[in-house]
């Protein structure tokens, strides 16, 4: 009879199933994993816009046999939650397909009543990353904007606009400015305790302009 403890940690358990799933021997699969575009291609895009939904529920709970699936999970949502706990949206381009660059001035505007719908203890955040997916050093030490960001102001019509640029745009409240690097960047909108409209796809973030 097998020792359950040994079975649970045996690194060779399921090796044949894994090779079958990837359709190649382990050396070939490692070569494929070395190409980032193959890993990122596994992240589903539910809208042809700039913000891509990362819903990795099919990859959770168990490691699974597929090395590329596991790589996609770790590349985009390390320590990923089930969708009831959190869902993330990533943007590398604006609504028109142009790559985001801090030398420009970009905006993400939620219309009145259009902020993410969250549970009682939920919150959202928008985090800035440079082209290496690292946080961006800036003069005001701000790396993310969330509902409790000091000085964050709503628009006159009740909406909310977040401005992304290397330098603070003229006339913009400091609380609404998310500093960007002087070059390529990407942002992640994270929603914690998302309600049904986010989970079923009927709510989706507006495009970046």
Backbone bond lengths (Angstrom), bond angles and torsions (degrees), N, CA, C in turn:
res aa  C-N    CA-C-N  psi(-1)  N-CA   C-N-CA  omega(-1)  CA-C   N-CA-C  phi
1 X - - - 1.466 - - 1.532 109.06 -
2 X 1.326 115.78 137.78 1.464 119.96 -177.15 1.514 111.33 -71.61
3 X 1.292 115.55 145.90 1.453 121.92 175.04 1.524 107.89 -80.56
4 X 1.363 120.15 114.82 1.466 121.91 -176.66 1.518 112.41 -55.93
5 X 1.334 117.09 -37.82 1.459 119.55 -178.58 1.522 110.62 -63.96
6 X 1.350 115.77 -41.49 1.452 119.11 -179.24 1.523 110.79 -68.16
7 X 1.326 116.27 -41.09 1.464 120.15 -179.82 1.530 110.16 -60.80
8 X 1.331 117.00 -38.81 1.460 120.52 -175.06 1.515 112.67 -65.28
9 X 1.326 117.13 -27.75 1.459 118.81 -175.39 1.523 112.50 -114.05
10 X 1.316 117.90 3.80 1.455 120.87 -177.26 1.527 110.07 -65.58
11 X 1.346 119.34 115.44 1.462 120.74 -177.06 1.518 113.43 -68.69
12 X 1.340 117.48 -15.70 1.459 120.25 -177.54 1.524 112.03 -95.26
13 X 1.336 115.97 -6.27 1.459 119.23 -177.67 1.528 109.42 -64.96
14 X 1.309 116.11 127.96 1.460 120.22 179.12 1.512 113.97 81.07
15 X 1.323 118.73 9.96 1.462 120.31 -176.47 1.522 111.18 -61.73
16 X 1.336 117.34 -41.59 1.460 119.48 179.63 1.520 110.76 -63.73
17 X 1.348 116.41 -40.82 1.460 120.76 179.53 1.525 110.44 -64.95
18 X 1.336 116.74 -37.05 1.453 121.01 179.23 1.529 110.78 -66.47
19 X 1.325 117.17 -44.15 1.452 119.44 179.34 1.518 110.43 -62.59
20 X 1.348 116.25 -38.23 1.457 119.77 178.33 1.520 110.59 -64.77
21 X 1.360 117.12 -39.57 1.460 120.70 -176.95 1.524 111.77 -66.34
22 X 1.316 117.64 -40.11 1.458 119.65 -177.59 1.523 111.64 -84.25
23 X 1.310 117.38 -13.16 1.441 120.42 176.54 1.516 113.89 71.66
24 X 1.318 117.36 21.35 1.467 120.67 -178.96 1.509 107.88 -160.31
25 X 1.341 114.75 168.11 1.452 117.25 176.59 1.522 109.25 -75.05
26 X 1.339 119.31 163.34 1.472 121.56 -175.28 1.515 113.42 -55.46
27 X 1.331 118.33 -34.53 1.464 119.10 -179.06 1.521 110.96 -65.07
28 X 1.331 117.00 -40.49 1.460 120.39 179.00 1.535 110.82 -65.85
29 X 1.350 116.64 -40.72 1.461 119.12 -179.40 1.524 110.82 -65.82
30 X 1.345 117.59 -35.74 1.465 120.02 176.76 1.522 110.42 -64.70
31 X 1.329 116.89 -37.27 1.466 119.34 177.70 1.519 110.56 -64.54
32 X 1.328 117.00 -38.67 1.460 120.41 178.68 1.521 110.92 -67.23
33 X 1.336 116.26 -37.81 1.465 119.29 179.81 1.520 111.61 -66.86
34 X 1.326 117.81 -22.99 1.462 120.80 179.46 1.520 111.43 -71.74
35 X 1.323 117.93 -9.34 1.465 121.82 177.63 1.520 108.03 -100.46
36 X 1.337 119.57 104.31 1.471 122.67 -175.24 1.516 113.62 -56.90
37 X 1.348 117.65 -31.14 1.467 118.65 -177.24 1.520 111.52 -63.82
38 X 1.348 117.20 -28.51 1.463 119.43 177.67 1.514 111.06 -71.56
39 X 1.320 116.33 -36.86 1.462 120.08 178.05 1.524 109.92 -67.47
40 X 1.347 117.11 -50.10 1.465 120.10 -176.13 1.520 111.64 -69.30
41 X 1.326 117.99 -23.56 1.457 120.03 178.51 1.517 111.76 -65.70
42 X 1.324 117.26 -19.43 1.465 120.47 179.32 1.512 112.45 -77.99
43 X 1.340 117.53 -16.29 1.462 120.18 -179.24 1.513 108.35 -76.14
44 X 1.330 119.14 119.56 1.462 120.67 -173.65 1.520 112.13 -69.75
45 X 1.323 116.48 140.33 1.459 122.33 174.95 1.519 107.46 -114.44
46 X 1.336 117.17 113.18 1.447 121.09 -174.74 1.527 112.71 -91.92
47 X 1.308 117.96 -10.92 1.453 122.01 177.76 1.525 108.67 -136.55
48 X 1.346 117.16 145.13 1.463 119.32 178.49 1.516 111.64 -81.34
49 X 1.305 118.06 34.96 1.452 122.38 -178.77 1.516 109.39 -108.87
50 X 1.327 115.94 -166.45 1.447 120.26 -173.45 1.513 112.93 -79.62
51 X 1.332 117.76 -34.72 1.461 120.62 -176.48 1.525 109.29 -89.56
52 X 1.328 115.96 121.97 1.454 121.51 -177.04 1.516 109.46 -104.57
53 X 1.317 115.46 131.78 1.455 121.37 178.38 1.515 109.91 -80.08
54 X 1.323 115.26 130.88 1.463 119.92 172.99 1.517 107.75 -107.07
55 X 1.322 116.40 100.38 1.453 122.11 177.04 1.518 107.77 -113.48
56 X 1.304 117.65 99.50 1.462 121.43 -169.56 1.519 112.17 -106.77
57 X 1.328 116.42 25.55 1.452 118.67 -174.48 1.528 111.71 -59.61
58 X 1.333 117.21 -32.12 1.466 119.21 -178.99 1.519 111.77 -69.13
59 X 1.331 117.92 -14.73 1.449 121.47 -177.90 1.522 112.40 -100.88
60 X 1.330 117.19 0.04 1.454 119.99 -172.14 1.525 111.80 -93.67
61 X 1.326 114.10 175.85 1.461 124.86 174.97 1.534 112.62 75.10
62 X 1.332 118.26 -44.24 1.449 120.87 176.05 1.519 108.38 -130.14
63 X 1.311 115.68 152.57 1.460 118.88 -177.95 1.515 111.36 -64.59
64 X 1.331 117.31 -34.69 1.449 119.90 -179.53 1.517 111.99 80.14
65 X 1.328 116.50 161.12 1.460 119.66 -175.18 1.523 114.02 -84.62
66 X 1.324 118.37 -15.56 1.452 120.60 -169.36 1.522 111.17 -93.95
67 X 1.332 116.43 116.88 1.457 120.90 -177.63 1.516 112.13 -61.81
68 X 1.323 118.16 -38.29 1.459 120.26 -178.58 1.527 111.12 -68.39
69 X 1.327 117.58 -38.22 1.467 120.00 175.49 1.518 110.20 -58.99
70 X 1.322 116.30 -45.36 1.462 119.46 -179.46 1.524 110.92 -64.74
71 X 1.330 116.95 -38.80 1.463 120.27 178.60 1.517 110.82 -64.27
72 X 1.341 117.10 -39.23 1.463 120.36 179.18 1.524 110.90 -63.51
73 X 1.323 116.34 -40.29 1.458 119.79 178.45 1.521 110.37 -61.37
74 X 1.321 117.04 -47.95 1.459 120.28 -176.76 1.524 112.12 -70.99
75 X 1.328 117.54 -30.54 1.466 120.44 -179.54 1.511 111.83 -71.20
76 X 1.342 117.78 -29.21 1.453 120.35 -171.81 1.518 114.54 -117.81
77 X 1.302 118.94 -19.25 1.464 119.46 -176.57 1.516 110.02 -157.82
78 X 1.331 115.83 65.31 1.459 119.44 -179.39 1.526 110.17 -57.41
79 X 1.302 116.35 131.23 1.456 119.94 -176.76 1.520 110.83 67.40
80 X 1.339 116.59 39.85 1.461 121.79 -171.63 1.528 112.46 -59.51
81 X 1.349 114.56 145.75 1.457 121.96 175.83 1.525 109.48 -94.87
82 X 1.321 115.43 161.78 1.463 118.70 168.46 1.519 107.53 -70.16
83 X 1.333 117.23 160.99 1.458 120.59 -172.32 1.522 113.89 -61.99
84 X 1.330 117.42 -27.59 1.463 119.12 178.24 1.525 111.77 -66.79
85 X 1.322 117.17 -22.38 1.462 121.46 -179.54 1.527 112.29 -91.94
86 X 1.329 117.65 -42.18 1.461 119.68 -176.47 1.519 110.63 -162.69
87 X 1.348 115.04 145.80 1.459 121.65 170.89 1.514 107.94 -137.20
88 X 1.337 116.30 141.17 1.459 122.14 -173.18 1.533 110.49 -119.11
89 X 1.323 115.48 148.20 1.467 122.25 176.37 1.526 107.63 -128.78
90 X 1.336 116.86 130.96 1.458 121.15 -176.72 1.526 110.28 -118.09
91 X 1.326 116.30 141.23 1.463 120.69 179.09 1.519 110.12 -129.93
92 X 1.341 115.32 128.73 1.457 122.62 173.92 1.525 110.90 -117.15
93 X 1.330 116.70 -13.58 1.459 122.91 -177.94 1.527 109.93 -134.93
94 X 1.337 116.08 161.55 1.448 119.51 176.21 1.525 109.50 -84.89
95 X 1.327 115.26 -176.03 1.465 119.58 -176.33 1.528 111.91 -60.88
96 X 1.318 116.59 -30.61 1.454 119.91 -179.12 1.515 114.70 -88.23
97 X 1.343 117.50 1.53 1.450 121.13 177.72 1.512 114.78 95.73
98 X 1.339 118.39 1.88 1.462 120.73 179.80 1.522 110.24 -80.12
99 X 1.329 116.07 138.39 1.459 120.22 178.92 1.522 110.40 -64.37
100 X 1.316 116.70 139.60 1.459 121.49 179.06 1.523 109.79 -72.53
101 X 1.317 115.93 135.93 1.458 122.18 -178.06 1.523 107.85 -145.86
102 X 1.333 116.48 129.49 1.456 121.21 -174.72 1.508 115.04 -65.14
103 X 1.336 117.48 -13.17 1.456 119.38 177.70 1.514 111.97 -75.49
104 X 1.342 116.24 -8.95 1.451 121.63 173.01 1.517 110.61 -100.67
105 X 1.329 116.33 -175.37 1.466 122.50 177.74 1.515 106.99 -123.22
106 X 1.323 116.71 116.39 1.458 123.00 -174.74 1.519 110.07 -118.87
107 X 1.332 115.71 148.97 1.462 119.47 179.93 1.527 110.75 -132.04
108 X 1.304 114.70 144.90 1.463 122.62 170.24 1.517 105.82 -120.71
109 X 1.338 117.07 113.19 1.462 121.61 -174.86 1.522 110.55 -115.65
110 X 1.322 115.54 120.94 1.455 121.72 171.84 1.529 107.74 -93.14
111 X 1.321 118.69 125.67 1.466 119.17 177.71 1.521 110.81 -67.94
112 X 1.322 116.38 165.97 1.466 120.61 177.98 1.530 109.08 -55.01
113 X 1.314 116.34 128.53 1.461 121.24 -178.53 1.513 113.92 77.39
114 X 1.335 117.57 7.29 1.449 120.44 -174.23 1.517 115.98 -106.61
115 X 1.333 116.75 10.80 1.465 119.28 175.73 1.531 110.15 -69.00
116 X 1.322 117.63 159.26 1.469 119.38 179.65 1.527 111.90 -54.60
117 X 1.326 115.11 137.05 1.459 120.98 178.46 1.520 109.02 -89.22
118 X 1.334 115.32 118.23 1.457 120.82 -170.22 1.518 111.25 -128.20
119 X 1.327 114.86 163.44 1.452 120.97 177.14 1.517 111.86 -70.47
120 X 1.327 115.50 178.18 1.472 121.73 -173.82 1.523 112.69 -55.24
121 X 1.299 117.54 -39.97 1.460 121.12 -177.45 1.533 112.04 -107.09
122 X 1.313 116.98 15.08 1.445 120.50 -178.42 1.520 112.91 -82.99
123 X 1.320 116.58 163.69 1.454 121.66 174.23 1.519 108.48 -155.21
124 X 1.329 115.91 165.70 1.459 121.24 176.78 1.524 108.89 -119.87
125 X 1.325 116.08 161.05 1.455 121.10 175.37 1.521 109.03 -150.54
126 X 1.340 115.91 148.39 1.456 122.17 174.42 1.521 107.15 -120.29
127 X 1.334 116.92 117.98 1.462 122.00 -173.73 1.524 110.16 -115.52
128 X 1.332 115.00 139.28 1.463 122.66 -179.20 1.531 110.95 -96.28
129 X 1.351 116.34 136.39 1.460 122.27 176.37 1.529 110.02 -132.86
130 X 1.321 115.78 149.84 1.454 119.17 175.83 1.528 109.67 -85.76
131 X 1.339 117.14 -173.62 1.457 120.40 -175.19 1.521 112.94 -66.58
132 X 1.349 117.24 -14.89 1.461 121.11 176.03 1.524 111.47 -95.31
133 X 1.335 116.11 6.57 1.465 122.91 -177.83 1.523 111.75 64.71
134 X 1.333 116.00 35.21 1.456 122.44 175.20 1.522 109.45 -111.16
135 X 1.342 115.89 156.38 1.459 120.17 176.47 1.517 109.72 -63.48
136 X 1.336 115.51 154.84 1.462 121.48 -172.31 1.522 110.48 -106.91
137 X 1.336 116.40 118.41 1.469 120.15 175.00 1.527 109.45 -63.74
138 X 1.338 116.51 139.11 1.457 119.70 -177.67 1.523 109.36 -155.14
139 X 1.342 118.33 161.59 1.468 121.23 -172.17 1.517 115.22 -67.46
140 X 1.334 118.49 -17.93 1.471 119.00 -179.55 1.536 111.45 -108.36
141 X 1.334 116.86 8.91 1.465 121.51 178.09 1.528 112.03 52.58
142 X 1.327 115.17 44.64 1.477 119.24 177.22 1.524 108.40 -114.25
143 X 1.319 115.14 128.09 1.456 121.24 -177.34 1.529 111.98 -120.56
144 X 1.306 115.59 -12.53 1.458 120.62 -179.09 1.516 109.36 -153.15
145 X 1.313 116.43 155.46 1.466 122.50 171.49 1.519 107.29 -120.03
146 X 1.310 116.10 134.94 1.454 122.79 178.80 1.526 107.99 -142.85
147 X 1.325 119.06 173.50 1.468 119.92 -174.24 1.523 115.11 -56.31
148 X 1.342 118.07 -27.88 1.461 119.70 -177.61 1.532 112.33 -98.74
149 X 1.337 118.24 16.53 1.462 120.54 176.41 1.527 109.66 -62.95
150 X 1.338 118.48 127.22 1.470 120.58 -179.35 1.530 111.00 -58.40
151 X 1.325 115.67 133.52 1.455 121.03 176.15 1.517 115.43 81.23
152 X 1.320 118.39 2.68 1.462 120.86 178.84 1.523 109.05 -68.53
153 X 1.330 116.92 125.06 1.460 121.60 -175.71 1.520 111.59 -120.97
154 X 1.320 114.90 143.66 1.465 120.85 175.17 1.527 109.60 -78.46
155 X 1.327 116.02 158.34 1.456 121.22 174.75 1.522 109.99 -73.08
156 X 1.313 116.23 167.17 1.469 120.78 -178.41 1.530 111.84 -60.44
157 X 1.335 117.07 -30.35 1.464 120.08 -178.45 1.521 112.95 -89.42
158 X 1.339 117.28 5.30 1.460 120.85 179.42 1.507 114.35 94.62
159 X 1.331 117.80 -4.71 1.454 120.58 176.12 1.522 111.18 -79.91
160 X 1.309 116.10 -171.20 1.466 120.88 179.10 1.522 108.75 -141.59
161 X 1.332 116.64 126.66 1.460 121.59 179.00 1.520 110.13 -118.52
162 X 1.326 115.55 127.91 1.466 122.19 175.18 1.528 107.63 -107.36
163 X 1.328 115.72 130.42 1.455 122.00 -177.11 1.523 109.42 -105.14
164 X 1.324 116.39 132.92 1.458 122.20 -178.54 1.521 109.37 -121.91
165 X 1.327 116.61 118.80 1.461 122.68 -179.03 1.521 108.24 -167.07
166 X 1.341 115.56 159.45 1.460 119.15 178.04 1.521 111.22 -65.41
167 X 1.320 116.10 -45.67 1.461 121.90 178.28 1.517 109.62 -107.54
168 X 1.311 116.24 146.04 1.462 120.25 -178.80 1.527 110.09 -64.10
169 X 1.340 117.56 122.84 1.465 120.40 179.20 1.525 111.35 -64.47
170 X 1.310 116.41 146.70 1.466 121.08 180.00 1.524 110.96 -59.82
171 X 1.322 115.19 137.35 1.456 121.14 174.52 1.508 115.34 77.70
172 X 1.318 117.55 6.92 1.466 121.39 -177.89 1.521 109.50 -98.76
173 X 1.347 118.63 131.03 1.473 119.39 175.65 1.526 110.72 -57.91
174 X 1.317 116.11 137.23 1.465 119.18 -178.15 1.522 111.76 -58.38
175 X 1.328 116.43 -33.17 1.460 119.85 -179.24 1.518 113.64 -65.20
176 X 1.329 118.07 -19.58 1.467 122.39 -178.64 1.522 112.33 -99.27
177 X 1.332 117.33 5.58 1.468 121.70 -178.42 1.515 110.22 -102.24
178 X 1.346 114.88 123.03 1.462 121.54 174.34 1.528 107.08 -107.53
179 X 1.339 118.43 104.19 1.465 121.24 -175.70 1.528 112.60 -60.32
180 X 1.324 114.72 138.01 1.462 121.93 -178.91 1.527 109.91 -116.41
181 X 1.327 117.90 159.45 1.467 119.99 175.63 1.526 109.83 -72.86
182 X 1.319 116.42 164.35 1.459 120.43 176.75 1.533 108.24 -86.04
183 X 1.310 114.11 70.69 1.455 121.41 -176.06 1.518 109.62 163.24
184 X 1.328 116.79 -162.14 1.458 121.56 -177.04 1.528 111.58 -62.90
185 X 1.328 115.78 143.42 1.460 120.25 176.57 1.515 109.57 -148.91
186 X 1.316 115.30 169.11 1.456 121.71 171.65 1.510 108.65 -142.70
187 X 1.305 116.56 159.58 1.466 121.34 -179.54 1.521 109.64 -128.53
188 X 1.329 114.51 152.76 1.457 121.30 177.43 1.515 108.88 -123.58
189 X 1.326 116.41 121.95 1.460 121.92 172.85 1.523 106.86 -97.54
190 X 1.328 115.45 115.89 1.463 120.62 -179.02 1.528 109.32 -108.26
191 X 1.319 115.47 133.93 1.464 120.62 177.32 1.525 107.91 -119.86
192 X 1.315 116.01 125.01 1.461 122.32 -178.65 1.524 109.73 -108.49
193 X 1.316 115.59 133.06 1.463 123.86 -171.70 1.528 110.06 58.63
194 X 1.334 117.37 52.98 1.467 119.95 179.56 1.522 111.33 -65.96
195 X 1.328 116.05 139.03 1.452 119.93 177.53 1.528 110.03 -84.68
196 X 1.327 115.45 177.64 1.459 121.40 -170.74 1.525 114.44 -53.23
197 X 1.346 120.76 -41.77 1.473 118.75 -178.57 1.527 113.59 -58.87
198 X 1.332 117.94 -31.98 1.464 120.02 176.43 1.519 109.82 -75.46
199 X 1.308 116.83 -44.43 1.469 120.42 -175.97 1.521 112.30 -66.72
200 X 1.349 117.70 -34.30 1.467 118.75 -177.65 1.527 112.71 -93.43
201 X 1.341 116.92 0.53 1.451 120.21 174.66 1.507 115.75 87.17
202 X 1.343 118.85 1.18 1.472 119.81 179.15 1.524 111.85 -75.22
203 X 1.348 117.66 -20.84 1.471 121.76 169.93 1.507 107.93 -108.75
204 X 1.348 115.14 136.53 1.455 120.44 178.71 1.520 107.45 -145.98
205 X 1.317 118.82 143.78 1.475 119.75 -177.82 1.519 111.68 -61.37
206 X 1.319 117.08 148.49 1.469 119.80 173.86 1.525 110.89 -67.06
207 X 1.315 116.32 159.65 1.455 120.46 179.74 1.523 111.49 -74.41
208 X 1.313 115.72 153.59 1.462 121.88 176.19 1.517 109.16 -81.74
209 X 1.320 115.68 137.44 1.472 121.73 -179.70 1.518 110.04 -118.68
